[in-house]
Amino acid sequence: MLAKWIFLMCLIVCIAEAHELNSIKLFNVENYGAISDGKIDNNVAFMSAWNEACNWNGNASVVIPNGSYMLNPIIFKGPCKGWTTFEIQGVLKAPITHSFSDISWINFRYIDQLNLTGTGTGILDGQGPWVWGHKHVLMTMSFDFVTNSYVQQLHSINSQNAHFSVYSCENMVFTNLTITAPHNSPNTDGIKLGMCKGININNVHIGTGDDCIAIISGTSKVNISNVYCGPGHGISVGSVGNEGDESIEEIYVKNCTFNGTSNGLRIKTWAAPLEQPIKASNFVYEDIVVIDVENPIIIDQHYCPSGNCIHQVPSRVQISNIHYKNIQGSCKGDVAVSFKCSETFPCQNIITEDIYLWSNHCTQEGPSYSCENVNGVSYGEQCPPPCI
């Protein structure tokens, strides 16, 4: 009988310990001295809450309650011992003066299993209007070497530089985000991906002064769906093609809308020397709506935004296996589809299928195709008439 009683007590203790490990331990920043007046720096309180949450032997949540919290540039670093949630219920305000060595405002590094959520009310306020045009400005939030994580239900406004920068990350989901900055704000990319793999971006509304989404060197296996882009410069792959850049592969963009953007679907590569050729290949753009877009579909392998690039040579980026399917809507420019490919490495297997783009209606005076050094095939309804 005594043995059974001891066994039962041990079982109860084990169940209690397991429940404690599986439950979420809350670390409210106000309990660490955070003050929500929008003026006082809260770095010490936030870092104390993060350190205890990250080292909690189980699932933990750093909670930023309603209110306005000033935060200077800060790095939240792992690894952590379990799933770590960073829950922003209030407003975080970026500094308008900072050390010139700072690149990011809020940086998450070396973390596996991060859940960053704004719970629908959280706001990141970059306070960009105070510093746009200055040399030293901050990316709102950056992720470096973060894996198996979520960023969701958050609103980022008026970033000083890019809103979200994602570098060397794997298996991340960005969902239910609103990203906004004025159309004339400089370098305010929405989401910027570099050296990443397995990134999913869905149900995101982006309006900025630069690329809504920028996919740069070394990125692969990206799925983008249900993104509304406008204003901005569209969804861009590149610029890529300088020494040290790596291939970009397996990009899938579906069910997206571009409204009033300068570009829609853009691939851009530098016309620059490159010892070893790299690839931009295996992209699918499907079920896309464009509304008054200047350049709905564009491949530009002569990319030189300054107009005075030195050592300009044919691009050594091989673009191949790009499929454009069911893309419809109105364009403001004279050219609806522009393929300016490399003389040295012509674009290969470019497929256009059911493309219908118009100014007012499909006539000889409407928008046109433009093709240079491109090999491929066209299927289905095509307006304007294709040149491949």
Residue, then its C-alpha position, 0 to 999 in steps of 0.5 A: m500500500l505504501a509503495k502504491w502511495i509513493f508511486l502515486m505521489c511521484l506521478i503527481v509531481c512528475i505531471a506537475e513539473a511537466h505542466e510547468l515546463n509546457s506552460i508559458k511563463l510571462f515576463n512583463v517588462e513593466n515588472y523590470g522597470a519599463i516606463s511607457d511615457g514614449k520618452i525614457d529609454n527602456n533598454v535595461a528593463f527590456m533586456s532584463a526581461w529578455n534574458e530571464a525569459c530566454n533562460w527559462n527552462g520552458n516556454a516563455s513570453v516577454v510581454i510589452p503591455n499597452g503604452s508607448y515605450m522608447l527603446n534605443p538600439i538593442i540586440f536580443k540574443g539566443p540561443c534560448k532554452g525553449w519557445t520564446t514569445f516576444e509579445i508587443q501589445g503597445v507601441l515601440k518608438a525608435p530613437i532619432t539619434h544614435s551611435f553611427s555604429d548602429i545598423s538596426w534598431i531591434n535585432f534578434r540573433y541566434i534564436d531557434q523557435l521565436n514567436l514575435t507577435g503584435t497581437g493585432t495592436g502592436i506597433l513599431d514606430g521607426q520615426g522616419p520623418w525625423v531622419w529621412g535624408h540623413k546618412h546614418v539611419l536604422m533598419t526597424m527590425s532585423f533577424d540574423f541566424v533565426t530559425n523555425s520562427y514566426v513574425q505575425q500580427l504586427h504593424s510597422i510604420n515610418s521605418q528609417n531604413a528597411h522595415f524588416s531585414v532577414y539574413s541567414c535565416e531558415n524556416m520563418v513565417f511572416t504573416n498578418l503584417t501591415i508595413t507602411a511608409p510614404h511613397n517618397s520615403p527613401n530606402t524603406d524596403g518592406i521585407k528584405l531577404g538575404m542568404c535565407k532558405g524556407i521563408n514564407i510571407n503571406n497575408v501582408h499589406i505593404g506600402t513603402g517608398d522602396d521594394c515591398i519585398a526584396i530578395i537578394s543574394g543566396t536566398s532560396k525556397v521562398n513562398i509569397s502569397n496574398v501580398y498587397c503591394g502599393p505604393g512601392h517598387g514591387i517585388s524584386v529579385g536582386s540586385v545581384g551579380n557582383e563578386g561575392d554574390e550567390s545564386i537565387e533559386e526557387i521563388y514562388v509568388k502567388n495571388c498578389t496585387f500591385n497597386g500604383t507601384s513603379n514595378g510589379l515583378r522585377i528581376k535585376t542584375w548588375a552588369a558587372p565583372l563576375e569570375q564565376p557565373i551565378k544563377a537566378s532560376n526556378f521562379v513562378y509568378e502566378d495569379i497576379v493583379v496589377i493596377d496602374v503599374e509602371n512596369p508590370i513585368i521586367i527583367d533588367q540585366h543592365y541594372c545601373p541605377s546611378g547611370n554611371c556604373i564603371h566596368q560595365v560588362p554583360s551580366r554573368v547571371q544566368i536567368s532561367n526557368i521563369h514562369y509568368k502565369n495569369i497576370q492581368g491588369s492595367c499599366k501606366g508605362d509604354v512597355a508592359v513586359s520588358f526582358k532585357c537579358s544578358e548578351t553573354f548569358p541570354c535568359q533561358n526557358i522564360i514562359t509567359e502564359d495568359i498575360y493580359l495587360w492593358s492601358n485602356h484597351c488592347t490596341q496597337e497604341g497600347p503597351s508593348y513587349s520588349c525582348e533582348n537576348v531571351n529564349g522561351v515560349s508563350y501560351g494562352e491569351q497574350c495582350p500585348p502580343p508576345c515577342i517570345 
